Amino acid sequence: MTREEVWHSVADVLREQFGRLLDVRDVRRVRRVAGDAWIVTVVLAAPSGDLHVADLTVDDAGAISPAIGADHVIEAVKRADRASHAPAAMPDELADFGAGLDDDGDEEPGLEMLDELEEEPVEKRVAAALGRGDTASLNEARELLPRMLADHDRRGATLLTMAAVEMKLGEAMLARGYLEASAREFADRFDLDSLEKAAVLALELIGREAFAGSPVHTLLEQSRTRLKPFFSIFDTRSFSELPEDLREKLAPDIHLRTLAPGDTLVSEGDPSRNVFVVKSGLVGVWLEKPSGGQWLVRCCFPGWLLGESSVLGSKDARTPPKCMASLRAERVSEVWTIAAPAVRAIMEQDLAFGQRIAETKQIHRIDSFFSMHETMGQLDVQVRDEMLSCIQRLETFDEQTLLLPANEIPSVACLVARGSIALVQNGNEAEPVGVIEADSFYGVRDTIHRIAPSVAAIARPGTTVAFFEAARLQKLCERSPEHVVAVLERLG
């Protein structure tokens, strides 16, 4: 469903039940393991202003939860009434704002705040400081540069500049840390030009001998390797096992499209009618932010299959599935394009091929979830790729099923896609000590550190779980920096 479809769907339901009393004020997309959903803010439109009533969830099939009743409206009015009788407190930062001069004739802090608002943009101040180049100016740039890290698109360049500043100030350890961080940002975007600039700076900082085993060198080599183009679509993972007769049948429907940097392959919300495979170059996956705008969550290198929704959704050409993300060329790229009916015909004749396409779809959903996850989103794309490679299987349980017994070191960690997992102690299934809901991890910390939990994990009927292999997770942590291990530990 599109944002507009969700908006109108909820508005129609509210209008039918409450007339013009309630209205929709905001619709924002959320990424979940089982697929995308929407959060819809519902308000009571009062003359004195909107009163927040509830935040509803709408899944991609259009199901709305929870159902709004009179109790929600009554509670919203009660909250507003309590707030109206509470004493109004002036925020601390505004308490003395505009107070003029103090007893000694000096300006109060509030006026200083006004002066700050009138300062030049940080970017110009940094450029001016770097242009002067003296020690005092470099220290000024050092203080200002962290403010520019909030710009996601320029984060790598900012970190590289911070590394260069620290090198000039003689702080080699700080420079190395910023340099490695910038290289990870560039590797996430497969920005080889900038990554090579980071490599040049690393050579100057740590020398040629140390550079060969450095993280910057590793990232550069990994990126170069993954950008190697494919000669044939039948060399890629999804298509490599097709028998010769099916290859010949599919070949006439395969078309090669060349994209210039910035060209859009599909836009989020458009009908999904084709399967794409990257032959060369880079294709960026852009997702809508809940607050508006778009965010580049990953770059897809040669061999990646995209657009699988077109063959896994409705077969009715009148109601094709929707594209779940925008795909855009990040450099000159070649992409094989195949119409959905041609791919679907092959899937019906080769069940293993169809299964590979379905697995790709689920992996992309989990990857999308990772990119927006509060904890997983802190990791570099290449670390998230390694986490995805740890997935052993996805399984749905129709009956209550024991997943992990108590007092045993777990062989897998879990990510709940649908349903929930009950944590049970002493076999008391009637009163679980905890519940792991959808879009939540369980057992990652225990798996990494080989800890035997005192509770059993039981999947409830209708639950779908992604299982991560313990041995692979442990190896991932053994070769990863401490901050990566710390992030994974926080998953649960």
PAMAR-5324 format. One record per residue (C-alpha): x, y, z; residue in one letter; residue number from 0. Coordinates in Angstrom, 3 decimals. Example, Ala and Ser with C-alpha at 12.3 -4.5 7.8 and 13.67 -1.06 7.14 Angstrom:
// residues 2
{{12.300; -4.500; 7.800}; 'A'; 0},
{{13.670; -1.060; 7.140}; 'S'; 1},
// end
This chain:
// residues 492
{{0.000; 0.000; 0.000}; 'M'; 0},
{{1.126; 3.563; -0.623}; 'T'; 1},
{{1.127; 6.333; 1.982}; 'R'; 2},
{{-1.928; 7.911; 0.327}; 'E'; 3},
{{-3.828; 4.599; 0.248}; 'E'; 4},
{{-3.155; 4.046; 3.944}; 'V'; 5},
{{-4.221; 7.602; 4.777}; 'W'; 6},
{{-7.536; 7.291; 2.923}; 'H'; 7},
{{-8.198; 3.774; 4.232}; 'S'; 8},
{{-7.890; 4.812; 7.888}; 'V'; 9},
{{-9.726; 8.095; 7.288}; 'A'; 10},
{{-12.664; 6.189; 5.762}; 'D'; 11},
{{-12.873; 3.856; 8.767}; 'V'; 12},
{{-12.766; 6.802; 11.206}; 'L'; 13},
{{-15.372; 8.709; 9.238}; 'R'; 14},
{{-17.719; 5.720; 9.278}; 'E'; 15},
{{-17.382; 5.192; 13.051}; 'Q'; 16},
{{-16.893; 8.710; 14.405}; 'F'; 17},
{{-18.049; 11.101; 11.697}; 'G'; 18},
{{-15.838; 14.215; 11.698}; 'R'; 19},
{{-14.780; 13.843; 15.331}; 'L'; 20},
{{-11.498; 12.031; 14.565}; 'L'; 21},
{{-8.999; 12.596; 11.781}; 'D'; 22},
{{-5.624; 11.378; 10.482}; 'V'; 23},
{{-2.647; 13.675; 11.059}; 'R'; 24},
{{0.413; 11.634; 10.090}; 'D'; 25},
{{1.319; 8.440; 8.216}; 'V'; 26},
{{4.861; 7.087; 8.410}; 'R'; 27},
{{6.410; 3.856; 7.149}; 'R'; 28},
{{8.108; 1.384; 9.503}; 'V'; 29},
{{10.277; -1.550; 8.453}; 'R'; 30},
{{9.519; -4.937; 9.980}; 'R'; 31},
{{10.938; -8.393; 9.480}; 'V'; 32},
{{7.680; -9.709; 8.027}; 'A'; 33},
{{7.294; -6.731; 5.693}; 'G'; 34},
{{6.558; -3.045; 5.718}; 'D'; 35},
{{3.854; -1.469; 7.850}; 'A'; 36},
{{2.559; 2.024; 8.512}; 'W'; 37},
{{2.053; 3.977; 11.747}; 'I'; 38},
{{-0.958; 6.299; 11.554}; 'V'; 39},
{{-1.497; 9.082; 14.090}; 'T'; 40},
{{-5.174; 9.684; 14.886}; 'V'; 41},
{{-6.317; 12.890; 16.601}; 'V'; 42},
{{-9.476; 14.470; 17.930}; 'L'; 43},
{{-9.808; 17.733; 16.035}; 'A'; 44},
{{-10.875; 20.152; 18.798}; 'A'; 45},
{{-11.247; 23.957; 18.393}; 'P'; 46},
{{-8.432; 24.445; 20.929}; 'S'; 47},
{{-6.101; 22.158; 18.967}; 'G'; 48},
{{-5.581; 18.506; 18.094}; 'D'; 49},
{{-5.743; 15.902; 20.876}; 'L'; 50},
{{-3.697; 12.763; 20.266}; 'H'; 51},
{{-5.992; 9.719; 20.438}; 'V'; 52},
{{-3.907; 6.760; 19.233}; 'A'; 53},
{{-1.210; 5.494; 16.903}; 'D'; 54},
{{-2.571; 2.734; 14.676}; 'L'; 55},
{{-0.599; 0.120; 12.749}; 'T'; 56},
{{-1.593; -0.768; 9.188}; 'V'; 57},
{{0.121; -3.782; 7.614}; 'D'; 58},
{{0.800; -4.093; 3.891}; 'D'; 59},
{{-2.436; -6.052; 3.441}; 'A'; 60},
{{-4.434; -3.142; 4.887}; 'G'; 61},
{{-5.270; -4.678; 8.286}; 'A'; 62},
{{-5.654; -1.978; 10.991}; 'I'; 63},
{{-4.805; -2.505; 14.661}; 'S'; 64},
{{-5.814; -1.796; 17.327}; 'P'; 65},
{{-9.482; -1.035; 16.755}; 'A'; 66},
{{-10.336; 2.451; 18.067}; 'I'; 67},
{{-13.313; 2.702; 20.407}; 'G'; 68},
{{-14.974; 5.270; 22.625}; 'A'; 69},
{{-12.485; 4.510; 25.429}; 'D'; 70},
{{-9.617; 5.872; 23.329}; 'H'; 71},
{{-11.449; 9.164; 22.798}; 'V'; 72},
{{-12.412; 9.470; 26.479}; 'I'; 73},
{{-8.819; 8.832; 27.588}; 'E'; 74},
{{-7.525; 11.497; 25.162}; 'A'; 75},
{{-9.938; 14.047; 26.633}; 'V'; 76},
{{-8.922; 13.085; 30.188}; 'K'; 77},
{{-5.217; 13.514; 29.315}; 'R'; 78},
{{-5.926; 16.956; 27.882}; 'A'; 79},
{{-7.906; 17.913; 30.984}; 'D'; 80},
{{-5.100; 16.818; 33.317}; 'R'; 81},
{{-2.571; 18.760; 31.242}; 'A'; 82},
{{-4.709; 21.919; 31.338}; 'S'; 83},
{{-4.739; 21.897; 35.155}; 'H'; 84},
{{-0.984; 21.297; 35.488}; 'A'; 85},
{{1.127; 24.383; 36.356}; 'P'; 86},
{{2.877; 25.748; 33.310}; 'A'; 87},
{{6.638; 25.580; 33.664}; 'A'; 88},
{{8.919; 27.655; 31.504}; 'M'; 89},
{{11.671; 25.540; 29.931}; 'P'; 90},
{{15.041; 26.037; 31.614}; 'D'; 91},
{{16.686; 27.157; 28.411}; 'E'; 92},
{{14.118; 29.957; 28.029}; 'L'; 93},
{{13.796; 30.998; 31.671}; 'A'; 94},
{{16.157; 33.945; 31.347}; 'D'; 95},
{{15.832; 34.496; 27.607}; 'F'; 96},
{{15.606; 38.159; 26.619}; 'G'; 97},
{{16.115; 39.415; 30.179}; 'A'; 98},
{{18.394; 42.166; 28.913}; 'G'; 99},
{{21.311; 43.205; 31.179}; 'L'; 100},
{{22.197; 41.795; 34.558}; 'D'; 101},
{{23.047; 43.860; 37.637}; 'D'; 102},
{{26.626; 44.400; 36.431}; 'D'; 103},
{{25.499; 45.706; 33.029}; 'G'; 104},
{{26.543; 42.578; 31.103}; 'D'; 105},
{{24.343; 40.837; 28.544}; 'E'; 106},
{{22.250; 37.953; 29.800}; 'E'; 107},
{{22.745; 34.484; 28.225}; 'P'; 108},
{{19.523; 34.799; 26.232}; 'G'; 109},
{{20.976; 37.559; 24.056}; 'L'; 110},
{{24.086; 35.491; 23.451}; 'E'; 111},
{{21.846; 32.764; 22.078}; 'M'; 112},
{{20.502; 35.237; 19.527}; 'L'; 113},
{{24.042; 36.087; 18.486}; 'D'; 114},
{{24.799; 32.389; 17.919}; 'E'; 115},
{{21.781; 32.034; 15.683}; 'L'; 116},
{{23.167; 34.747; 13.440}; 'E'; 117},
{{26.567; 33.053; 12.987}; 'E'; 118},
{{27.756; 31.779; 9.631}; 'E'; 119},
{{26.932; 28.154; 8.709}; 'P'; 120},
{{29.315; 25.626; 10.244}; 'V'; 121},
{{30.551; 24.486; 6.811}; 'E'; 122},
{{31.763; 27.999; 5.942}; 'K'; 123},
{{33.428; 28.462; 9.320}; 'R'; 124},
{{35.255; 25.131; 8.961}; 'V'; 125},
{{36.383; 25.971; 5.418}; 'A'; 126},
{{37.690; 29.350; 6.569}; 'A'; 127},
{{39.563; 27.791; 9.505}; 'A'; 128},
{{41.149; 25.130; 7.304}; 'L'; 129},
{{42.089; 27.791; 4.773}; 'G'; 130},
{{44.024; 29.740; 7.412}; 'R'; 131},
{{45.784; 26.544; 8.519}; 'G'; 132},
{{47.490; 27.839; 11.691}; 'D'; 133},
{{47.267; 25.856; 14.920}; 'T'; 134},
{{44.556; 28.032; 16.462}; 'A'; 135},
{{42.432; 27.731; 13.326}; 'S'; 136},
{{42.923; 23.956; 13.192}; 'L'; 137},
{{41.738; 23.728; 16.790}; 'N'; 138},
{{38.693; 25.783; 15.827}; 'E'; 139},
{{37.963; 23.369; 12.966}; 'A'; 140},
{{38.412; 20.441; 15.376}; 'R'; 141},
{{35.670; 21.877; 17.605}; 'E'; 142},
{{33.287; 22.588; 14.732}; 'L'; 143},
{{33.628; 19.454; 12.581}; 'L'; 144},
{{31.639; 17.069; 14.858}; 'P'; 145},
{{28.559; 19.250; 14.249}; 'R'; 146},
{{28.695; 18.220; 10.571}; 'M'; 147},
{{28.466; 14.484; 11.320}; 'L'; 148},
{{24.672; 14.689; 11.453}; 'A'; 149},
{{24.631; 15.017; 7.652}; 'D'; 150},
{{24.402; 11.345; 6.691}; 'H'; 151},
{{25.362; 11.876; 3.046}; 'D'; 152},
{{28.585; 13.750; 3.926}; 'R'; 153},
{{29.550; 11.825; 7.044}; 'R'; 154},
{{32.451; 9.992; 5.399}; 'G'; 155},
{{33.949; 13.202; 3.975}; 'A'; 156},
{{33.605; 14.919; 7.357}; 'T'; 157},
{{35.377; 12.054; 9.143}; 'L'; 158},
{{38.169; 12.147; 6.553}; 'L'; 159},
{{38.608; 15.884; 7.157}; 'T'; 160},
{{38.686; 15.264; 10.914}; 'M'; 161},
{{41.444; 12.697; 10.357}; 'A'; 162},
{{43.465; 15.188; 8.291}; 'A'; 163},
{{43.080; 17.867; 10.996}; 'V'; 164},
{{44.261; 15.500; 13.736}; 'E'; 165},
{{47.277; 14.530; 11.608}; 'M'; 166},
{{48.256; 18.193; 11.302}; 'K'; 167},
{{47.820; 18.642; 15.054}; 'L'; 168},
{{50.056; 15.619; 15.752}; 'G'; 169},
{{47.294; 13.384; 17.185}; 'E'; 170},
{{48.087; 10.167; 15.292}; 'A'; 171},
{{45.777; 7.865; 17.317}; 'M'; 172},
{{42.768; 10.130; 16.887}; 'L'; 173},
{{43.558; 10.559; 13.207}; 'A'; 174},
{{43.706; 6.795; 12.700}; 'R'; 175},
{{40.337; 6.282; 14.400}; 'G'; 176},
{{38.635; 8.931; 12.255}; 'Y'; 177},
{{40.349; 7.589; 9.149}; 'L'; 178},
{{39.083; 4.041; 9.696}; 'E'; 179},
{{35.589; 5.357; 10.445}; 'A'; 180},
{{35.581; 7.365; 7.218}; 'S'; 181},
{{36.740; 4.303; 5.256}; 'A'; 182},
{{33.812; 2.294; 6.642}; 'R'; 183},
{{31.405; 5.028; 5.529}; 'E'; 184},
{{32.895; 5.063; 2.022}; 'F'; 185},
{{32.839; 1.250; 1.837}; 'A'; 186},
{{29.150; 1.247; 2.790}; 'D'; 187},
{{28.490; 3.333; -0.316}; 'R'; 188},
{{31.169; 1.595; -2.398}; 'F'; 189},
{{32.624; 5.054; -3.006}; 'D'; 190},
{{35.967; 3.854; -4.366}; 'L'; 191},
{{37.260; 7.317; -5.244}; 'D'; 192},
{{36.852; 8.542; -1.656}; 'S'; 193},
{{38.017; 5.212; -0.236}; 'L'; 194},
{{41.240; 5.548; -2.206}; 'E'; 195},
{{41.702; 9.074; -0.790}; 'K'; 196},
{{41.395; 7.548; 2.680}; 'A'; 197},
{{43.955; 4.924; 1.666}; 'A'; 198},
{{46.421; 7.636; 0.556}; 'V'; 199},
{{46.032; 9.350; 3.934}; 'L'; 200},
{{46.466; 5.998; 5.716}; 'A'; 201},
{{49.702; 5.335; 3.835}; 'L'; 202},
{{51.025; 8.706; 4.978}; 'E'; 203},
{{49.896; 8.130; 8.559}; 'L'; 204},
{{50.929; 4.513; 9.268}; 'I'; 205},
{{53.419; 3.686; 6.489}; 'G'; 206},
{{53.401; 1.098; 3.721}; 'R'; 207},
{{54.239; -1.937; 5.868}; 'E'; 208},
{{51.457; -1.373; 8.419}; 'A'; 209},
{{48.973; -0.379; 5.701}; 'F'; 210},
{{48.890; -3.913; 4.197}; 'A'; 211},
{{47.103; -5.293; 7.265}; 'G'; 212},
{{45.059; -2.226; 8.173}; 'S'; 213},
{{41.232; -1.970; 8.176}; 'P'; 214},
{{41.428; 0.698; 5.444}; 'V'; 215},
{{43.351; -1.671; 3.145}; 'H'; 216},
{{40.913; -4.513; 3.898}; 'T'; 217},
{{37.889; -2.349; 3.081}; 'L'; 218},
{{39.490; -1.131; -0.144}; 'L'; 219},
{{40.268; -4.660; -1.346}; 'E'; 220},
{{36.809; -5.962; -0.387}; 'Q'; 221},
{{35.136; -3.149; -2.303}; 'S'; 222},
{{37.288; -3.677; -5.390}; 'R'; 223},
{{36.534; -7.412; -5.365}; 'T'; 224},
{{32.788; -6.992; -4.961}; 'R'; 225},
{{32.611; -4.503; -7.828}; 'L'; 226},
{{33.919; -7.057; -10.337}; 'K'; 227},
{{31.286; -7.237; -13.129}; 'P'; 228},
{{29.561; -10.449; -14.250}; 'F'; 229},
{{29.875; -11.683; -17.823}; 'F'; 230},
{{26.582; -13.626; -17.837}; 'S'; 231},
{{23.426; -13.521; -15.725}; 'I'; 232},
{{23.751; -17.305; -15.444}; 'F'; 233},
{{26.956; -16.834; -13.444}; 'D'; 234},
{{25.021; -15.131; -10.620}; 'T'; 235},
{{23.840; -17.016; -7.546}; 'R'; 236},
{{20.114; -17.006; -8.297}; 'S'; 237},
{{20.438; -18.160; -11.922}; 'F'; 238},
{{23.599; -20.309; -11.877}; 'S'; 239},
{{21.828; -23.618; -11.179}; 'E'; 240},
{{19.193; -23.316; -13.912}; 'L'; 241},
{{19.387; -26.237; -16.378}; 'P'; 242},
{{20.361; -25.509; -19.968}; 'E'; 243},
{{16.869; -25.904; -21.427}; 'D'; 244},
{{15.414; -23.296; -19.030}; 'L'; 245},
{{18.306; -20.936; -19.740}; 'R'; 246},
{{17.536; -21.092; -23.443}; 'E'; 247},
{{13.860; -20.494; -22.731}; 'K'; 248},
{{14.571; -17.445; -20.567}; 'L'; 249},
{{17.340; -15.871; -22.690}; 'A'; 250},
{{15.072; -13.996; -25.180}; 'P'; 251},
{{13.352; -12.209; -22.277}; 'D'; 252},
{{16.604; -10.896; -20.752}; 'I'; 253},
{{17.401; -7.297; -21.685}; 'H'; 254},
{{20.437; -5.242; -20.684}; 'L'; 255},
{{19.869; -1.661; -19.574}; 'R'; 256},
{{22.615; 0.921; -19.040}; 'T'; 257},
{{22.125; 3.598; -16.384}; 'L'; 258},
{{23.973; 6.869; -15.863}; 'A'; 259},
{{24.724; 8.029; -12.304}; 'P'; 260},
{{21.487; 9.263; -10.741}; 'G'; 261},
{{19.181; 7.396; -13.120}; 'D'; 262},
{{16.202; 5.830; -11.333}; 'T'; 263},
{{15.373; 2.211; -12.075}; 'L'; 264},
{{12.153; 2.160; -10.006}; 'V'; 265},
{{10.604; 4.405; -7.345}; 'S'; 266},
{{9.209; 3.291; -4.017}; 'E'; 267},
{{5.484; 2.665; -4.322}; 'G'; 268},
{{5.562; 2.128; -8.111}; 'D'; 269},
{{4.088; -1.096; -9.547}; 'P'; 270},
{{6.705; -3.872; -9.451}; 'S'; 271},
{{6.743; -5.534; -12.892}; 'R'; 272},
{{10.358; -6.672; -13.460}; 'N'; 273},
{{13.182; -8.626; -11.902}; 'V'; 274},
{{16.601; -6.944; -12.041}; 'F'; 275},
{{20.123; -8.338; -11.705}; 'V'; 276},
{{23.094; -5.976; -11.434}; 'V'; 277},
{{25.718; -6.787; -14.097}; 'K'; 278},
{{28.185; -3.974; -13.352}; 'S'; 279},
{{28.424; -0.743; -11.407}; 'G'; 280},
{{26.371; 0.049; -8.311}; 'L'; 281},
{{22.647; 0.393; -7.648}; 'V'; 282},
{{21.579; 2.256; -4.511}; 'G'; 283},
{{18.580; 1.223; -2.423}; 'V'; 284},
{{16.778; 4.291; -1.095}; 'W'; 285},
{{14.035; 4.122; 1.544}; 'L'; 286},
{{11.598; 6.804; 2.608}; 'E'; 287},
{{12.315; 8.241; 6.052}; 'K'; 288},
{{9.405; 8.376; 8.526}; 'P'; 289},
{{10.081; 12.114; 8.816}; 'S'; 290},
{{10.164; 12.626; 5.044}; 'G'; 291},
{{12.898; 12.500; 2.420}; 'G'; 292},
{{14.971; 9.447; 1.490}; 'Q'; 293},
{{17.920; 7.590; 2.929}; 'W'; 294},
{{20.503; 5.476; 1.072}; 'L'; 295},
{{20.535; 2.243; 3.092}; 'V'; 296},
{{22.865; 0.191; 0.894}; 'R'; 297},
{{24.538; -0.138; -2.460}; 'C'; 298},
{{23.980; -3.333; -4.452}; 'C'; 299},
{{27.031; -4.608; -6.274}; 'F'; 300},
{{27.227; -6.924; -9.329}; 'P'; 301},
{{25.275; -10.160; -8.891}; 'G'; 302},
{{22.509; -8.723; -6.693}; 'W'; 303},
{{18.949; -9.685; -7.593}; 'L'; 304},
{{16.303; -6.990; -7.077}; 'L'; 305},
{{12.590; -6.600; -7.798}; 'G'; 306},
{{11.684; -10.062; -6.547}; 'E'; 307},
{{8.343; -8.700; -5.287}; 'S'; 308},
{{7.176; -8.694; -8.907}; 'S'; 309},
{{7.134; -12.509; -9.028}; 'V'; 310},
{{6.128; -13.260; -5.444}; 'L'; 311},
{{3.042; -11.052; -5.218}; 'G'; 312},
{{-0.259; -11.086; -7.051}; 'S'; 313},
{{-0.298; -12.760; -10.471}; 'K'; 314},
{{-3.062; -10.419; -11.577}; 'D'; 315},
{{-1.473; -7.902; -13.979}; 'A'; 316},
{{-4.184; -5.395; -13.046}; 'R'; 317},
{{-2.985; -5.267; -9.416}; 'T'; 318},
{{0.822; -5.701; -9.460}; 'P'; 319},
{{2.712; -5.568; -6.152}; 'P'; 320},
{{4.433; -2.335; -5.149}; 'K'; 321},
{{8.160; -1.576; -5.170}; 'C'; 322},
{{9.358; -1.552; -1.561}; 'M'; 323},
{{12.258; 0.836; -2.233}; 'A'; 324},
{{13.639; 3.201; -4.859}; 'S'; 325},
{{16.536; 1.863; -6.944}; 'L'; 326},
{{18.992; 4.391; -8.339}; 'R'; 327},
{{22.324; 4.067; -10.170}; 'A'; 328},
{{25.189; 5.393; -8.044}; 'E'; 329},
{{27.668; 5.194; -10.934}; 'R'; 330},
{{27.527; 4.061; -14.566}; 'V'; 331},
{{25.788; 0.691; -14.213}; 'S'; 332},
{{24.430; -2.165; -16.315}; 'E'; 333},
{{21.351; -4.044; -15.153}; 'V'; 334},
{{19.712; -7.138; -16.631}; 'W'; 335},
{{15.924; -6.699; -16.750}; 'T'; 336},
{{13.415; -9.557; -17.042}; 'I'; 337},
{{9.627; -9.148; -17.126}; 'A'; 338},
{{7.901; -10.811; -14.164}; 'A'; 339},
{{5.755; -13.282; -16.226}; 'P'; 340},
{{8.898; -14.760; -17.845}; 'A'; 341},
{{10.593; -15.304; -14.476}; 'V'; 342},
{{7.403; -16.682; -12.933}; 'R'; 343},
{{7.114; -19.243; -15.753}; 'A'; 344},
{{10.623; -20.534; -14.961}; 'I'; 345},
{{9.839; -20.626; -11.228}; 'M'; 346},
{{6.860; -22.887; -11.928}; 'E'; 347},
{{9.098; -25.335; -13.799}; 'Q'; 348},
{{12.060; -25.220; -11.398}; 'D'; 349},
{{10.914; -25.232; -7.769}; 'L'; 350},
{{14.457; -24.813; -6.431}; 'A'; 351},
{{14.827; -21.621; -8.489}; 'F'; 352},
{{11.550; -20.334; -7.062}; 'G'; 353},
{{12.773; -21.119; -3.556}; 'Q'; 354},
{{15.974; -19.109; -4.144}; 'R'; 355},
{{13.885; -16.122; -5.268}; 'I'; 356},
{{11.657; -16.429; -2.179}; 'A'; 357},
{{14.701; -16.602; 0.096}; 'E'; 358},
{{16.119; -13.491; -1.565}; 'T'; 359},
{{12.877; -11.657; -0.818}; 'K'; 360},
{{13.004; -12.575; 2.864}; 'Q'; 361},
{{16.691; -11.651; 3.140}; 'I'; 362},
{{15.942; -8.240; 1.597}; 'H'; 363},
{{13.134; -7.709; 4.111}; 'R'; 364},
{{15.455; -8.520; 6.998}; 'I'; 365},
{{18.158; -6.291; 5.498}; 'D'; 366},
{{15.652; -3.432; 5.233}; 'S'; 367},
{{14.642; -4.058; 8.850}; 'F'; 368},
{{18.309; -4.046; 9.907}; 'F'; 369},
{{18.922; -0.702; 8.187}; 'S'; 370},
{{16.136; 1.006; 10.175}; 'M'; 371},
{{16.667; -0.909; 13.431}; 'H'; 372},
{{17.737; 1.286; 16.338}; 'E'; 373},
{{20.668; -1.024; 17.203}; 'T'; 374},
{{21.525; -2.836; 13.953}; 'M'; 375},
{{21.430; 0.465; 12.054}; 'G'; 376},
{{24.621; 1.483; 13.919}; 'Q'; 377},
{{26.610; -1.206; 12.090}; 'L'; 378},
{{28.362; -0.829; 8.764}; 'D'; 379},
{{26.675; -2.367; 5.734}; 'V'; 380},
{{29.403; -4.991; 5.367}; 'Q'; 381},
{{28.907; -6.108; 8.987}; 'V'; 382},
{{25.156; -6.308; 8.392}; 'R'; 383},
{{25.883; -8.399; 5.275}; 'D'; 384},
{{27.903; -10.806; 7.411}; 'E'; 385},
{{25.053; -10.924; 9.931}; 'M'; 386},
{{22.673; -11.832; 7.085}; 'L'; 387},
{{25.045; -14.602; 5.997}; 'S'; 388},
{{24.673; -16.119; 9.487}; 'C'; 389},
{{20.985; -16.867; 8.824}; 'I'; 390},
{{20.544; -20.629; 8.871}; 'Q'; 391},
{{16.850; -20.853; 8.009}; 'R'; 392},
{{13.431; -19.266; 8.342}; 'L'; 393},
{{10.664; -21.412; 9.779}; 'E'; 394},
{{6.975; -21.018; 10.639}; 'T'; 395},
{{5.478; -23.040; 13.496}; 'F'; 396},
{{1.824; -24.075; 13.309}; 'D'; 397},
{{1.940; -25.582; 16.800}; 'E'; 398},
{{3.580; -24.627; 20.071}; 'Q'; 399},
{{7.219; -25.694; 19.633}; 'T'; 400},
{{10.287; -25.785; 21.887}; 'L'; 401},
{{13.045; -23.795; 20.180}; 'L'; 402},
{{15.764; -23.589; 22.833}; 'L'; 403},
{{15.773; -25.735; 25.986}; 'P'; 404},
{{16.716; -24.298; 29.372}; 'A'; 405},
{{20.208; -24.714; 30.832}; 'N'; 406},
{{21.847; -25.473; 27.478}; 'E'; 407},
{{24.173; -23.298; 25.412}; 'I'; 408},
{{22.041; -22.238; 22.406}; 'P'; 409},
{{23.022; -23.464; 18.951}; 'S'; 410},
{{21.108; -20.609; 17.295}; 'V'; 411},
{{19.933; -17.066; 17.980}; 'A'; 412},
{{16.420; -15.994; 16.987}; 'C'; 413},
{{14.736; -13.059; 15.292}; 'L'; 414},
{{10.934; -13.144; 15.552}; 'V'; 415},
{{9.328; -12.208; 12.223}; 'A'; 416},
{{5.710; -12.932; 13.197}; 'R'; 417},
{{3.992; -14.051; 16.378}; 'G'; 418},
{{5.958; -14.382; 19.625}; 'S'; 419},
{{8.273; -16.573; 21.704}; 'I'; 420},
{{7.414; -17.358; 25.343}; 'A'; 421},
{{10.255; -17.659; 27.876}; 'L'; 422},
{{9.381; -20.393; 30.354}; 'V'; 423},
{{11.028; -21.342; 33.637}; 'Q'; 424},
{{10.708; -24.732; 35.343}; 'N'; 425},
{{8.353; -25.983; 32.641}; 'G'; 426},
{{5.574; -23.576; 33.685}; 'N'; 427},
{{4.167; -22.787; 30.232}; 'E'; 428},
{{1.008; -21.260; 31.683}; 'A'; 429},
{{2.951; -18.358; 33.239}; 'E'; 430},
{{5.910; -17.337; 31.060}; 'P'; 431},
{{8.521; -15.088; 32.675}; 'V'; 432},
{{8.849; -13.095; 29.464}; 'G'; 433},
{{7.600; -12.786; 25.892}; 'V'; 434},
{{9.694; -11.958; 22.807}; 'I'; 435},
{{7.436; -10.127; 20.358}; 'E'; 436},
{{7.742; -9.675; 16.588}; 'A'; 437},
{{10.784; -7.699; 15.302}; 'D'; 438},
{{12.801; -8.630; 18.409}; 'S'; 439},
{{15.932; -10.766; 18.835}; 'F'; 440},
{{16.507; -13.467; 21.423}; 'Y'; 441},
{{19.626; -15.382; 22.380}; 'G'; 442},
{{22.228; -13.309; 20.522}; 'V'; 443},
{{24.178; -12.414; 23.664}; 'R'; 444},
{{23.952; -15.982; 25.022}; 'D'; 445},
{{25.044; -17.395; 21.662}; 'T'; 446},
{{28.030; -15.071; 21.333}; 'I'; 447},
{{29.334; -15.749; 24.851}; 'H'; 448},
{{28.230; -19.418; 25.033}; 'R'; 449},
{{25.949; -18.843; 28.034}; 'I'; 450},
{{23.255; -21.368; 28.983}; 'A'; 451},
{{20.036; -19.448; 29.825}; 'P'; 452},
{{17.867; -20.627; 32.732}; 'S'; 453},
{{14.670; -20.334; 30.671}; 'V'; 454},
{{13.305; -22.296; 27.718}; 'A'; 455},
{{12.208; -20.515; 24.540}; 'A'; 456},
{{8.898; -21.736; 23.089}; 'I'; 457},
{{7.409; -20.545; 19.794}; 'A'; 458},
{{3.682; -19.944; 19.975}; 'R'; 459},
{{1.395; -21.181; 17.161}; 'P'; 460},
{{1.674; -19.077; 13.986}; 'G'; 461},
{{5.135; -17.747; 14.835}; 'T'; 462},
{{7.807; -17.274; 12.142}; 'T'; 463},
{{11.450; -17.171; 13.247}; 'V'; 464},
{{14.740; -16.439; 11.497}; 'A'; 465},
{{17.515; -18.567; 13.015}; 'F'; 466},
{{21.135; -17.359; 13.120}; 'F'; 467},
{{23.801; -20.055; 13.339}; 'E'; 468},
{{25.772; -19.811; 16.592}; 'A'; 469},
{{29.158; -20.810; 15.139}; 'A'; 470},
{{28.967; -18.137; 12.429}; 'R'; 471},
{{27.920; -15.444; 14.911}; 'L'; 472},
{{30.835; -16.369; 17.165}; 'Q'; 473},
{{33.318; -16.162; 14.268}; 'K'; 474},
{{31.830; -12.823; 13.227}; 'L'; 475},
{{32.472; -11.461; 16.728}; 'C'; 476},
{{35.989; -12.929; 16.896}; 'E'; 477},
{{37.100; -10.998; 13.801}; 'R'; 478},
{{35.122; -7.810; 14.497}; 'S'; 479},
{{36.095; -4.688; 16.484}; 'P'; 480},
{{34.840; -4.326; 20.057}; 'E'; 481},
{{32.138; -1.813; 19.120}; 'H'; 482},
{{30.532; -4.351; 16.742}; 'V'; 483},
{{30.414; -6.987; 19.485}; 'V'; 484},
{{28.909; -4.433; 21.878}; 'A'; 485},
{{26.160; -3.604; 19.375}; 'V'; 486},
{{25.312; -7.286; 18.837}; 'L'; 487},
{{25.220; -7.898; 22.594}; 'E'; 488},
{{22.534; -5.236; 22.963}; 'R'; 489},
{{20.238; -7.100; 20.573}; 'L'; 490},
{{19.156; -9.442; 23.376}; 'G'; 491},
// end
